Amino acid sequence: MKAEGLDHMHIAVQDLKQAVAFFSKLMGAKAGPVCESPEAGFRFQFVKAGSVVIQLMEPTSPDSPIGQFIRQRGEGLHALSFKVADLDKAIAELAAEGLHLIGKSDSGNIKQAHFSPRDTFGMMVELCEYKGKAGSIMELFKKSS
């Protein structure tokens, strides 16, 4: 599988406002609006400096997947997201290498697949295929804000 590049990083945090302030100051990053994913149990905000995009994720419940992640491992790197041209082909190639797919989603603008951290050095690997004119998470993010 050939990724087109790193799309963004996911960092699990306890306090979204504090994390955004830190990364904005550290990186001179621009922060977008706060968004929420009620079905996944977290709120998030993107910060961007140059080509680096970080999705900061704060749990809305201690029992959500992000809440459990923080409880078990502490705050920190949760996932790396790579852009691919053909998600289904990339999934098949990684599955053939023994990586376990733990979930897929399709929002209409982006298709995503998530692979088990047990197979990827303790962090989740996410693959993203963008549809239409969007070519990155930030382009989708700008359209929704």
N, C-alpha and C positions, 0 to 999 in steps of 0.2 A: 504494500500500500504506500502510495506517495501522498503525503499531506502537502497542501499548497502553502502551509505555514501555520504558525501559532496564531490563533484568532484572539483568544483572551484567557486570562487566568481567573479562577474562582478562589476567593479567600473567605473562610468562615470567621465571623467576628461576633462578639457579644454586644457591642455598642456601635451601631452603624454611624451615628453622627461623629463619634470620636475617631473611628477608623477613616472616614472620609476626610476629616480635618487633618489627620496625620498624613495620609497619602497626598492630599492636595498640597500641603506645605512641603513635604519631602520631595515630591516630584514636580512641583509647580503644575500639578494636574488640574484639569477642568473636570468638575463633577456634574453629572446629569441629575435629573429629578429622581426622587425616591419612587420605586415601583414595588408592587407587592404581588406575590404568587401565592394566593390563599390555598390553592390545592396542594402546594408543596410545603406550605408552612414557613415561608420566609419572606422578608422584604429585602430589596437590594438596590444598589446604586452603582453605576459605572463611574470610574475615574479614568481619565486618559491623559497621558503625557507622551507626545510624539507618537510612536507606533505602539506603545505599551497600553493595553486596555486591561483593567482589573475590574472584576465584578465582585463587590463586597456584599456578603450575604449575612443577614442577621436573622436568627430564628424568631418566629412569632409565637412559638410554643416550645417548651423544653423537650417535648416528645416528638417534634418534627425531625426529619432526617438531619437537618443542620444542627438542631439542638442536641441530638444524640451524638453527632460527630464532635461537637465542642465538648460535651460531657466526657466522652471517651478519650479524645486525643488533644483537646485544648484548641484554642484558636489557631488558624494557620491555613496553609495551602490545602485546598480541598480538591481541586481539579485543574487540569490543563485542557483547553479546548482547541482542537485543530480543525482547520478548514479543509474539506475534501470536495472534489468535483462530483463524485458519485457515491453517495452514502451507502447504498445497498451493496455495491461492489466492495467498498472498504470494510463493511461489516463482515462480509463473507471471507475476505482475506484475513482479517484479524481472528475470526472464529476458527479458520483453518490453522492458525498459529497457536490455538489453544486459549485465547482470551475469551472470557465469558461476558456476553452481552447481558446487562441487567435492566435495560430499559431503552425505549425509543419514544420520540414525540414528533409531532408535526403540527406546527402552529399555522401553517399556510404560507408563511414567509421563510421559515427555517425548519429543516428536518434535523433532528439530533439523535445520537446514539450514545449510550453510556456503558462503559466497560468497568468490570469489577476492580477495585483497588487491590484485591488479592493477587491479581495478575500483572499489575502495573506499578510495582514498587511503592505501594501504600497510598497512592492518590488515584482518584478517578480520572480516566481519560474519556473525554467527550469529543465526538466528531460532529461537525456541522456542515450541512449542505444548504446553501442559500438559494432561494428561488427568486425569480424576477430580477429586478435591478439591484437589489441589496447584495453587497459583496462582503459585508462584515457585520458583526453584532452592533457596532457603533452606527452604521448606516440605518439599521432597523430601529435602533434606539432613537436616533434623531427624528425619524419619521413618526414615532409614537409620542414624542415629547412636544 
